[in-house]
């Protein structure tokens, strides 16, 4: 529920009655918000009233939308004067953008977790895989450099396998 304050300024003598209503902009009553219309009565000495408008969350990806709230005196001869605003524009921000970002990040995490999964089932199979020397491409023969790098990194391969088991 959106609460829009209507404030009386420059005095509060006497009773003032305002009529208010919403009007569509890019947001449409019934699908984006619930239309509101009514009367606000400021009693003598009363400075603030609130108009409540319900925003409809339709769970759809949408751009930012807006609608207006306008008011006028029920009796123009009541002695009160309008301030600088007789209408205000209400923007319904796009929270779906955040949802889309979270969905994208969740997908990326799942893809990255799939890459971290062990390709073999048992510890012995993983150890045998760490023992074998592979070239950058599984179809080509390992070079001398591949053997040297395998020898230098063998300890870390075994430590990583132990880490995966726990």
VODRENFI-981072 format. One record per residue (C-alpha): residue in three letters; x, y, z; chain. Coordinates in nm, 4 decimals. Layout:
<atoms>
atom resn=Ala&X=X&Y=Y&Z=Z&chain=A
...
</atoms>
This chain:
<atoms>
atom resn=Unk&X=0.0000&Y=0.0000&Z=0.0000&chain=A
atom resn=Unk&X=0.1438&Y=0.3334&Z=-0.1067&chain=A
atom resn=Unk&X=0.0648&Y=0.6217&Z=0.1291&chain=A
atom resn=Unk&X=0.0831&Y=0.9702&Z=-0.0253&chain=A
atom resn=Unk&X=0.0869&Y=1.2557&Z=0.2275&chain=A
atom resn=Unk&X=-0.1228&Y=1.5663&Z=0.1586&chain=A
atom resn=Unk&X=0.0061&Y=1.8518&Z=0.3745&chain=A
atom resn=Unk&X=-0.1702&Y=2.1749&Z=0.4571&chain=A
atom resn=Unk&X=0.0742&Y=2.4673&Z=0.4811&chain=A
atom resn=Unk&X=0.0534&Y=2.8390&Z=0.5636&chain=A
atom resn=Unk&X=-0.2086&Y=2.7977&Z=0.8328&chain=A
atom resn=Unk&X=-0.4708&Y=2.5553&Z=0.9473&chain=A
atom resn=Unk&X=-0.7703&Y=2.7740&Z=1.0293&chain=A
atom resn=Unk&X=-1.1103&Y=2.6406&Z=0.9372&chain=A
atom resn=Unk&X=-1.2246&Y=2.3265&Z=0.7665&chain=A
atom resn=Unk&X=-1.1013&Y=2.2492&Z=0.4139&chain=A
atom resn=Unk&X=-1.2401&Y=1.9697&Z=0.1969&chain=A
atom resn=Unk&X=-1.0379&Y=1.8283&Z=-0.0946&chain=A
atom resn=Unk&X=-1.1491&Y=1.5863&Z=-0.3627&chain=A
atom resn=Unk&X=-0.8779&Y=1.3604&Z=-0.5042&chain=A
atom resn=Unk&X=-0.8508&Y=1.1055&Z=-0.7831&chain=A
atom resn=Unk&X=-0.5865&Y=0.9068&Z=-0.9667&chain=A
atom resn=Unk&X=-0.5381&Y=0.9146&Z=-1.3431&chain=A
atom resn=Unk&X=-0.3483&Y=0.6825&Z=-1.5731&chain=A
atom resn=Unk&X=-0.0114&Y=0.7610&Z=-1.7185&chain=A
atom resn=Unk&X=0.2002&Y=0.4751&Z=-1.8468&chain=A
atom resn=Unk&X=0.0631&Y=0.2749&Z=-1.5495&chain=A
atom resn=Unk&X=-0.2945&Y=0.1563&Z=-1.5990&chain=A
atom resn=Unk&X=-0.5545&Y=0.1343&Z=-1.3225&chain=A
atom resn=Unk&X=-0.6666&Y=-0.2232&Z=-1.2674&chain=A
atom resn=Unk&X=-0.3429&Y=-0.3820&Z=-1.3897&chain=A
atom resn=Unk&X=-0.0680&Y=-0.1708&Z=-1.2286&chain=A
atom resn=Unk&X=-0.2500&Y=0.0032&Z=-0.9429&chain=A
atom resn=Unk&X=-0.5988&Y=0.0277&Z=-0.7935&chain=A
atom resn=Unk&X=-0.7683&Y=0.3550&Z=-0.8905&chain=A
atom resn=Unk&X=-0.8454&Y=0.5800&Z=-0.5957&chain=A
atom resn=Unk&X=-1.0906&Y=0.8678&Z=-0.5600&chain=A
atom resn=Unk&X=-1.2459&Y=1.0302&Z=-0.2582&chain=A
atom resn=Unk&X=-1.2673&Y=1.3227&Z=-0.0246&chain=A
atom resn=Unk&X=-1.0247&Y=1.4439&Z=0.2420&chain=A
atom resn=Unk&X=-1.1552&Y=1.6703&Z=0.5148&chain=A
atom resn=Unk&X=-0.9022&Y=1.8778&Z=0.7059&chain=A
atom resn=Unk&X=-1.0575&Y=1.9803&Z=1.0375&chain=A
atom resn=Unk&X=-0.9635&Y=2.3103&Z=1.2005&chain=A
atom resn=Unk&X=-0.5979&Y=2.2807&Z=1.3099&chain=A
atom resn=Unk&X=-0.5334&Y=1.9607&Z=1.1121&chain=A
atom resn=Unk&X=-0.2234&Y=1.9794&Z=0.8904&chain=A
atom resn=Unk&X=-0.1737&Y=1.6352&Z=0.7322&chain=A
atom resn=Unk&X=-0.3822&Y=1.3653&Z=0.5660&chain=A
atom resn=Unk&X=-0.2823&Y=1.0535&Z=0.3727&chain=A
atom resn=Unk&X=-0.4196&Y=0.9074&Z=0.0490&chain=A
atom resn=Unk&X=-0.3645&Y=0.5317&Z=0.0187&chain=A
atom resn=Unk&X=-0.3205&Y=0.3699&Z=-0.3235&chain=A
atom resn=Unk&X=-0.2602&Y=-0.0022&Z=-0.3690&chain=A
atom resn=Unk&X=0.0107&Y=-0.0988&Z=-0.6195&chain=A
atom resn=Unk&X=-0.0528&Y=-0.4290&Z=-0.8007&chain=A
atom resn=Unk&X=0.2547&Y=-0.6523&Z=-0.8239&chain=A
atom resn=Unk&X=0.1909&Y=-0.8716&Z=-1.1263&chain=A
atom resn=Unk&X=0.5284&Y=-1.0534&Z=-1.1168&chain=A
atom resn=Unk&X=0.5895&Y=-0.9571&Z=-1.4815&chain=A
atom resn=Unk&X=0.9051&Y=-0.7968&Z=-1.6159&chain=A
atom resn=Unk&X=0.8043&Y=-0.4371&Z=-1.6929&chain=A
atom resn=Unk&X=0.9715&Y=-0.1021&Z=-1.7360&chain=A
atom resn=Unk&X=0.9146&Y=0.1841&Z=-1.4907&chain=A
atom resn=Unk&X=0.5573&Y=0.3172&Z=-1.5054&chain=A
atom resn=Unk&X=0.3756&Y=0.6169&Z=-1.3599&chain=A
atom resn=Unk&X=0.0312&Y=0.7552&Z=-1.2795&chain=A
atom resn=Unk&X=-0.0958&Y=1.0821&Z=-1.1307&chain=A
atom resn=Unk&X=-0.2853&Y=1.1894&Z=-0.8224&chain=A
atom resn=Unk&X=-0.4702&Y=1.5199&Z=-0.8493&chain=A
atom resn=Unk&X=-0.6886&Y=1.7138&Z=-0.6098&chain=A
atom resn=Unk&X=-0.9129&Y=2.0182&Z=-0.6006&chain=A
atom resn=Unk&X=-1.1144&Y=2.2018&Z=-0.3403&chain=A
atom resn=Unk&X=-1.4695&Y=2.0781&Z=-0.3047&chain=A
atom resn=Unk&X=-1.5723&Y=2.4413&Z=-0.2546&chain=A
atom resn=Unk&X=-1.3399&Y=2.6864&Z=-0.4286&chain=A
atom resn=Unk&X=-1.4689&Y=2.9678&Z=-0.2050&chain=A
atom resn=Unk&X=-1.3471&Y=2.7977&Z=0.1162&chain=A
atom resn=Unk&X=-1.0784&Y=3.0617&Z=0.1703&chain=A
atom resn=Unk&X=-0.7827&Y=2.8239&Z=0.1235&chain=A
atom resn=Unk&X=-0.5334&Y=2.8573&Z=-0.1608&chain=A
atom resn=Unk&X=-0.3520&Y=2.5921&Z=-0.3611&chain=A
atom resn=Unk&X=0.0169&Y=2.5426&Z=-0.3012&chain=A
atom resn=Unk&X=0.2556&Y=2.4922&Z=-0.5891&chain=A
atom resn=Unk&X=0.1258&Y=2.1410&Z=-0.6690&chain=A
atom resn=Unk&X=-0.2292&Y=2.0330&Z=-0.7480&chain=A
atom resn=Unk&X=-0.1102&Y=1.7018&Z=-0.8946&chain=A
atom resn=Unk&X=0.1749&Y=1.4653&Z=-0.8296&chain=A
atom resn=Unk&X=0.3225&Y=1.1885&Z=-1.0398&chain=A
atom resn=Unk&X=0.3810&Y=0.8519&Z=-0.8761&chain=A
atom resn=Unk&X=0.6510&Y=0.6313&Z=-1.0313&chain=A
atom resn=Unk&X=0.6246&Y=0.2557&Z=-0.9958&chain=A
atom resn=Unk&X=0.9861&Y=0.1447&Z=-1.0064&chain=A
atom resn=Unk&X=1.0955&Y=-0.1695&Z=-1.1796&chain=A
atom resn=Unk&X=1.1882&Y=-0.4239&Z=-0.9134&chain=A
atom resn=Unk&X=1.1826&Y=-0.6976&Z=-1.1781&chain=A
atom resn=Unk&X=1.5277&Y=-0.5810&Z=-1.2956&chain=A
atom resn=Unk&X=1.6692&Y=-0.6959&Z=-0.9626&chain=A
atom resn=Unk&X=1.4864&Y=-1.0276&Z=-0.9965&chain=A
atom resn=Unk&X=1.6321&Y=-1.0745&Z=-1.3457&chain=A
atom resn=Unk&X=1.9835&Y=-1.0031&Z=-1.2123&chain=A
atom resn=Unk&X=1.9424&Y=-1.2572&Z=-0.9306&chain=A
atom resn=Unk&X=1.8122&Y=-1.5192&Z=-1.1769&chain=A
atom resn=Unk&X=2.1129&Y=-1.4609&Z=-1.4025&chain=A
atom resn=Unk&X=2.3578&Y=-1.4879&Z=-1.1123&chain=A
atom resn=Unk&X=2.1954&Y=-1.8107&Z=-0.9897&chain=A
atom resn=Unk&X=2.2300&Y=-1.9588&Z=-1.3377&chain=A
atom resn=Unk&X=2.5988&Y=-1.8589&Z=-1.3504&chain=A
atom resn=Unk&X=2.6649&Y=-2.0153&Z=-1.0090&chain=A
atom resn=Unk&X=2.5003&Y=-2.3395&Z=-1.1173&chain=A
atom resn=Unk&X=2.7089&Y=-2.3477&Z=-1.4353&chain=A
atom resn=Unk&X=3.0290&Y=-2.2841&Z=-1.2398&chain=A
atom resn=Unk&X=2.9425&Y=-2.5537&Z=-0.9842&chain=A
atom resn=Unk&X=2.8975&Y=-2.8015&Z=-1.2676&chain=A
atom resn=Unk&X=3.2520&Y=-2.7227&Z=-1.3816&chain=A
atom resn=Unk&X=3.3873&Y=-2.7976&Z=-1.0323&chain=A
atom resn=Unk&X=3.2313&Y=-3.1416&Z=-1.0072&chain=A
atom resn=Unk&X=3.4711&Y=-3.4361&Z=-1.0131&chain=A
atom resn=Unk&X=3.4591&Y=-3.6285&Z=-1.3398&chain=A
atom resn=Unk&X=3.5146&Y=-3.9675&Z=-1.1763&chain=A
atom resn=Unk&X=3.3290&Y=-4.1421&Z=-0.8983&chain=A
atom resn=Unk&X=3.5888&Y=-4.2993&Z=-0.6697&chain=A
atom resn=Unk&X=3.9000&Y=-4.1695&Z=-0.4991&chain=A
atom resn=Unk&X=4.1089&Y=-4.4317&Z=-0.6803&chain=A
atom resn=Unk&X=3.9793&Y=-4.3118&Z=-1.0194&chain=A
atom resn=Unk&X=4.0582&Y=-3.9521&Z=-0.9246&chain=A
atom resn=Unk&X=4.4101&Y=-4.0503&Z=-0.8106&chain=A
atom resn=Unk&X=4.4720&Y=-4.2382&Z=-1.1357&chain=A
atom resn=Unk&X=4.3602&Y=-3.9306&Z=-1.3295&chain=A
atom resn=Unk&X=4.6036&Y=-3.7124&Z=-1.1303&chain=A
atom resn=Unk&X=4.8861&Y=-3.9596&Z=-1.1998&chain=A
atom resn=Unk&X=4.8443&Y=-3.9555&Z=-1.5776&chain=A
atom resn=Unk&X=5.0096&Y=-3.6873&Z=-1.7888&chain=A
atom resn=Unk&X=4.7822&Y=-3.5105&Z=-2.0356&chain=A
atom resn=Unk&X=4.8605&Y=-3.2561&Z=-2.3006&chain=A
atom resn=Unk&X=4.6391&Y=-2.9493&Z=-2.3299&chain=A
atom resn=Unk&X=4.4261&Y=-3.1477&Z=-2.5747&chain=A
atom resn=Unk&X=4.3292&Y=-3.5044&Z=-2.4820&chain=A
atom resn=Unk&X=4.3855&Y=-3.6228&Z=-2.8403&chain=A
atom resn=Unk&X=4.7500&Y=-3.5091&Z=-2.8696&chain=A
atom resn=Unk&X=5.0652&Y=-3.6600&Z=-2.7197&chain=A
atom resn=Unk&X=5.2157&Y=-3.4882&Z=-2.4114&chain=A
atom resn=Unk&X=5.5369&Y=-3.2935&Z=-2.4678&chain=A
atom resn=Unk&X=5.8453&Y=-3.2699&Z=-2.2457&chain=A
atom resn=Unk&X=5.7039&Y=-2.9487&Z=-2.1020&chain=A
atom resn=Unk&X=5.3810&Y=-3.1350&Z=-2.0071&chain=A
atom resn=Unk&X=5.5877&Y=-3.3982&Z=-1.8184&chain=A
atom resn=Unk&X=5.7911&Y=-3.1302&Z=-1.6343&chain=A
atom resn=Unk&X=5.4763&Y=-2.9406&Z=-1.5358&chain=A
atom resn=Unk&X=5.3097&Y=-3.2649&Z=-1.4252&chain=A
atom resn=Unk&X=5.6066&Y=-3.3449&Z=-1.2022&chain=A
atom resn=Unk&X=5.6082&Y=-2.9933&Z=-1.0499&chain=A
atom resn=Unk&X=5.2330&Y=-2.9839&Z=-0.9873&chain=A
atom resn=Unk&X=5.1728&Y=-3.3449&Z=-0.8825&chain=A
atom resn=Unk&X=5.1732&Y=-3.2627&Z=-0.5090&chain=A
atom resn=Unk&X=4.9006&Y=-2.9969&Z=-0.5605&chain=A
atom resn=Unk&X=4.6879&Y=-3.2341&Z=-0.7676&chain=A
atom resn=Unk&X=4.6895&Y=-3.4901&Z=-0.4873&chain=A
atom resn=Unk&X=4.6139&Y=-3.2220&Z=-0.2232&chain=A
atom resn=Unk&X=4.3205&Y=-3.0989&Z=-0.4353&chain=A
atom resn=Unk&X=4.1846&Y=-3.4542&Z=-0.4572&chain=A
atom resn=Unk&X=4.1980&Y=-3.4884&Z=-0.0786&chain=A
atom resn=Unk&X=4.0149&Y=-3.1551&Z=-0.0481&chain=A
atom resn=Unk&X=3.7400&Y=-3.2740&Z=-0.2841&chain=A
atom resn=Unk&X=3.6871&Y=-3.5880&Z=-0.0771&chain=A
atom resn=Unk&X=3.6081&Y=-3.3914&Z=0.2417&chain=A
</atoms>
